[in-house]
Amino acid sequence: MSPDVRNDLDAIPAYVPGATVPGAVKLASNETTTGPLPSVAVAIGEAASGANRYPDITARALVERLADFLGVAPENVTTGCGSVALCQQLVQAVCAPGDEVIFGWRSFEAYPIITRIAHAVPVQVPNSADGSLDLDAIAAAVTDRTRLIFVCTPNNPTGPAVSRAELGAFVDRIPDRVTVALDEAYYEYMRSEDPVDGVVEAMSRTNVVSLRTFSKAYGLAGLRVGYLVGPAELVTSVAKMMVPFSVSSLAQAAGIACLEAGDELRVRTDAVVAERGRVREALLGMGFTVPDSQANFVWLPLGDRSAAFDEHCGERLVIVRCFAGHGVRVSIGDPDENDRFLAAAKQFVTGM
């Protein structure tokens, strides 16, 4: 006989990563196309010489540097193995079995997974027609069992961001006992007129936290380090859920170096934003519907044509991320990579 395991594992969906195909342009995982900033790469190399020692379990140096960088107290910050790990820790910290976690859909693919891992119940609220989160519908979905709401802004995989005015009106409708988690993995790419700053919101509310990561704009996807900012009591509870030593010494050193980068990062994100606009305008010109993305990707809500478009691009060695029956997400690469994608998209439209 096999050992007993949980009898609900079949209900937990598997996370589907973006494919990697040798020789192909990979625009499936929202990674940066260049390596870490040069100064960060040096810090990683120097930290590697101490890899025989366990990392600081509290990541104290990184926490204190983040606190200084963000203008908050150290007790309002905790780190984790990427923001997705902190999302899971947050669910574990606030939910008992049977409690509800609400989020828009589509949104970040990990939300239903981490919710069910914690024996909580995922509640998926359909997005608006333009791919933005339907905050009114999310607020209306709150019940006595609701403990947590994920607001992914900019939303992955559709791209639109919530405005500060919209968020304020939304949080005002949510009971104080319910935690509102602002998942800001793509925060550095926002260029909207009324942007949300989750750290400001988390410091002005008793039930709001902000989750950010070094994986995207900072180019540290392979090192896995993110952070959460919020009320001290909630931060302490989330930190208790962490797997010990899960933020490596290399990741801690790299995170600190990233915060010193300043202008280097802005130059990189500005370049991505410029390409994002160019790619979107080209796709609109071909007749595609493309929501206004504030992240480092664009979304094509192709519905039943999604799988065919994905296959078409794959045959041309351009790897995109297909959500069958819903749409296709395309990461913004360097100009040459984006041109290869646009050529494939044009061929799809013209049938050539």
Disulfide bonds with the S-S distance in Angstrom:
none
